[in-house]
Amino acid sequence: MKQLMKVVATTMVMAMAAGVVYAKESKSMKEGEELFKQHCASCHPDGGNIVNPKKTLKGADLKANKVKGEKDIVKLMRHPGPGMQSFDAKAIPDRQAKMIAAYVLKEFK
């Protein structure tokens, strides 16, 4: 019976911890979405690209353009190609840039 109580207690603690992590991720995604709308959506509506339709934020296009993760997206924000506005760390701090990148990867996969 004691062993069962330990298992139940451990399971409950793990479930609560997972809930906290999920809540933080959810809040971060919401903030990433708001930052995306503020800084990116005018040129990337619905993950598209009004300047270069071959370089959308959709998963297949990201992959075709060798954009594999958050670091690649942040790098492009800092040093974009022709036609895209540059966003330095003063305009969009690293923490916020990472939130935007995470949102893009999740939303437009």
C-alpha positions in Angstrom: 0.0 0.0 0.0 2.9 2.4 0.9 4.5 1.7 -2.5 1.2 2.4 -4.3 0.9 5.8 -2.4 4.4 6.7 -3.5 3.6 5.9 -7.1 0.4 7.9 -6.9 2.1 10.9 -5.3 5.0 10.8 -7.8 2.5 10.6 -10.7 0.6 13.6 -9.3 3.7 15.7 -8.9 4.8 14.9 -12.5 1.4 15.7 -13.8 1.4 19.1 -12.0 4.9 19.9 -13.3 3.8 19.0 -16.9 0.8 21.3 -16.5 3.1 24.2 -15.4 5.4 23.6 -18.4 2.4 23.4 -20.8 1.0 26.7 -19.3 4.4 28.4 -19.8 4.7 27.1 -23.4 1.1 28.2 -24.1 1.8 31.7 -22.8 5.0 31.9 -24.8 3.2 30.8 -28.0 0.5 33.4 -27.4 3.2 36.1 -26.9 5.0 34.8 -30.0 1.8 35.1 -32.0 1.2 38.7 -30.8 4.8 39.6 -31.7 4.5 38.0 -35.1 1.3 40.0 -35.8 3.1 43.2 -34.7 6.4 42.7 -36.6 5.9 40.1 -39.4 2.3 39.6 -40.5 2.1 42.6 -42.8 4.6 40.9 -45.1 3.9 37.3 -44.1 0.1 37.1 -43.9 -1.0 33.6 -43.0 2.7 32.5 -43.3 2.9 33.6 -46.9 5.4 36.1 -48.3 4.2 39.2 -50.3 7.8 39.9 -51.6 8.9 36.4 -52.6 6.2 33.7 -52.8 8.9 31.0 -53.0 10.1 32.0 -49.5 7.0 31.6 -47.3 7.0 30.5 -43.7 5.3 27.2 -44.5 7.2 24.1 -43.5 7.9 22.9 -47.0 9.3 26.2 -48.1 11.4 26.7 -44.9 12.9 23.2 -45.5 13.5 24.0 -49.2 15.3 27.2 -48.2 17.4 25.3 -45.5 15.6 27.0 -42.6 15.6 24.1 -40.0 14.9 25.7 -36.6 14.5 28.7 -34.4 18.2 29.8 -34.8 17.8 29.9 -38.6 14.7 32.0 -38.3 16.3 34.4 -35.9 19.4 34.6 -38.1 17.1 35.6 -41.1 15.4 38.2 -38.9 18.8 39.7 -38.1 20.3 39.4 -41.6 17.6 38.9 -44.2 17.9 38.6 -47.9 16.8 41.2 -50.4 13.3 42.6 -49.8 13.0 41.8 -46.1 13.3 44.3 -43.4 16.1 43.7 -40.9 15.2 43.3 -37.2 18.2 43.8 -34.9 18.2 43.0 -31.2 17.2 46.5 -30.4 14.1 46.3 -32.5 13.2 42.7 -31.4 15.2 41.4 -28.4 16.6 37.8 -28.7 14.0 36.4 -26.2 11.1 37.9 -28.4 12.8 36.8 -31.6 12.9 33.2 -30.3 9.2 33.4 -29.4 8.4 34.5 -32.9 10.5 31.8 -34.4 8.9 29.1 -32.2 5.4 30.4 -33.2 6.3 30.3 -36.9 7.6 26.7 -36.6 4.5 25.6 -34.8 1.8 27.6 -36.6 2.9 27.2 -40.2 4.4 23.6 -40.2 
